[in-house]
Amino acid sequence: MEDQAFKSCLDDNIENSVKPIAGNKLTPATPEMVRHHVSTVYQLAPEKIDDFLHNLGKSLGAYLNEAEAAAIHGNYTALAVTAHGLKGALLNLGLVECAAEARAIELGAKDNDGSQTFKSSLAVLREVLSPLMATAV
């Protein structure tokens, strides 16, 4: 059911996004992108968006910290769960490319035999989400 809902959020090229795409360039996620998305899709009042972005930056940082810690410790079940939550948050923000990367991490962690570290995929997400995480300062 979840995969079906996720695929409906993406274009027809979802199958090309299933593998981690670390090394490929993702579009940096900017506060302006999220500001536009939440104001048009969710009609969030302009005066509430700055607080929203501040809290969002904290949440994204926490997700990535948890995912990195799980990967470092080889806890792939925790990594899959955290990547799943991150994926949902990113879809809610309209950040489909980033959500596809989180989905790839989630699926890879579920099937991991210890041969994948996910370090590069997590580093890519941290880099492209850094403009949003900077709003938490």
N, C-alpha and C positions, 0 to 999 in steps of 0.2 A: 504494500500500500504506500509506504513512504517513498519508494523509488518511483512509483507512478506519479505521485504529487510533485516530486522533485523534477522529473522529466517534463511535466507540464509547465514548469517555470522556466525552462530553458528552450533554446531554439532546437532545430532538427539536428544539430551537430553535437548533441550531448555525448554520444558514444566516443567522439574524439577527445572529450574532456575527462574520461573515466580514469586514465592513467595520470599519475602526478605529472604536472607540466613544468616542474622546477627547471630552470634554465631557459624556458621560454619567457618572454616578457608579458607580464600581466599589467593591465592598466592600473596605475596607482589610484587607490581609493581616497578621494579628497573629501574634506568636510562639505565642499560645495555640492558634490554629487549627492551626498546623503541629505544635505539640507533640501535640495530640490526634490528628492524622492519622498522624504517624509512630509514635505509641505504639500505635494501634489497627490500622493497616494493616500496618506493618512490624515491630510488636512491639519497637521500639527501647526499650531499658531506660531508665527515668527518669533514672538517673545519667549517661547518655550524651547526653541531649537537649540540655543546655546547650552542650556542645562542638559538637554538630551545628548548633545554631542560630548559634553564633559563626561557624563556617565557612560556613554558608549565607549569612549576611549579607555576608561577603566576596565570595562567588561571585556573588550577585545584583548587588552593586555593580559587580563587574568586567564582568559581562554588559552592564549598562546603560551603563557607561563606554565599552565597545567599540562598542555600538550607536550611541550618540550621536556618537562620533568618526567612525564610518563614514557616518552621515547627514550630518554637517557637511561631510565631504570628498566627498560625492556618490558614495561607494563602495557602491552598492546591492547588489552581490553579497555583500560582506562583511556588510552590514546583514542581508540575508536569512539568511545562515549563522548569524549571532549570534542573530537573533530565533528561528530554528529551535531552537538550543540552549537558549535561555531558555524557549521554549515547553515543551520536554521537561522541563526542571527544574521548571517550575511545575506541570505535570501530575503529576509524581512527588510533589509536595507537596500535591496535592488542590486547588490553586488554579485551578480551571477558568475562572473569569471572566478572570483575569489571563492565563492561557494562551491564551484566545480573542483577547485584545488582541495578544499576541505573535504569534499566527498571522496576524492581520490585517496586522501590520507585515511579517512574512515574505512573505506573498503579494503585498502591495503593493509591496515592494521588488523582488521578482522581475519585476514588470510595470511598474515605474516608468520613466517617460520623462523624469524630472527635474522633473516638475510637483509632486510631493509631497515634503515635507521630513521628515515623520514626527515633527516637533518636539513637537506636542501629544500624540500617542500615547505617545511616549517619556516625556514629562513626567507623563502620567497614571500610567504604570507606575511611574515613580520615586516619585511621591507615595504610591500605594497599597502599594508594597513598602517604603517607608521604615521602618515599624516593624520589619520583619525585618532591614533593613540596619543599623538601630541596634544590633542584638545583636552586631555585629562590633566594636563600640567597646570 
